[in-house]
Amino acid sequence: MNFPIDEHGSGAPVNLAALIVTLAILGCGQSIVARAESAGTQFEAERPTVLITGSNRGIGLGFARYYAVEGWNVIATCRKPKVANELQNLAREHSQLVIEQLDVTDHARIEALAEQYSQVPIDLLINNAAVLGDLEEQQYGSLDFDLFEWVMAVNVYGPMKMGEAFTEHVAASDQKKIVTLTSGLGSLKLMGSMKGMNYYRISKAGVNMAMRGLRSDLKGRGIIVALMAPGMVGTQLLADSGWDGPSLTTDESVAGMAPLIAGLTTEDKGTPTNVTGRAIPW
């Protein structure tokens, strides 16, 4: 097993298993064990913990920055950490932020990450990772069903698997929240006559239903499952969609969603909500 290098870059290996055993024998508290298991970050049990998918750029990076500044323990995941320069810089600024490699289409890796953090309660799981897909290949007349499978794997299967794998972590926390980012493009009422972006639109309608099912399954355990649309945010995904109208910055979007997330309760109806707090009709 390869052990992580300490946060100061000294190159000294951290024998994590031995350290945890030693801490257990000494009767040390959860905060020290959690810190050891987070591979050198300054995780503390008294802080809430958030896990975010797709944290290397855009809204995911915005969430990572927001919760790091707020003093949360942050588990920021992305497919290629080595080239996630902004996220790496953020981790250098905030000792309680750890970066983990994760492709949400890799279910074995999701399970391994869940096992790695099995002793860490996760107050907030944010399913942010999503893809748009090539627009031409999701138009009728040139449909590419391999592309369809990939869009669904990221946008629907990924959040479903994350919710399944991290249920116990969320259940063990104080806040018990799972939030998945959706879009008004998944609304039949709003977009019933819209053309184009078929795979993306279907995936957002699908993840809405998937999270409603998860909400029903987990509500008895006090877990809150919510759907939130970030608005028109100036990300690469929005640029790829061809949108040339006004847009929010990622920080503006996150600043709008964060209070809504903080205010979530088990009494909420679970309908998709816009960054403004308005319910999105299905």
Secondary structure, 3 states (H helix, E strand, C coil): CCCCECCCCCCCECCHHHHHHHHHHHCCCHHHHHHHHCCCCCCCCCCCEEEECCCCCHHHHHHHHHHHHCCCEEEEEECCHHHCHHHHHHHHHCCCEEEEECCCCCHHHHHHHHHHCCCCCCCEEEECCCCCCCCHHHCCCCCCHHHHHHHHHHHHHHHHHHHHHCHHHHHCCCCCEEEEECCHHHCHHHHCCCCCCHHHHHHHHHHHHHHHHHHHHHHHHCCEEEEEECCCECCHHHHHHCCCCCCECHHHHHHHHHHHHHCCCCCCCCCCEECCCCECCC
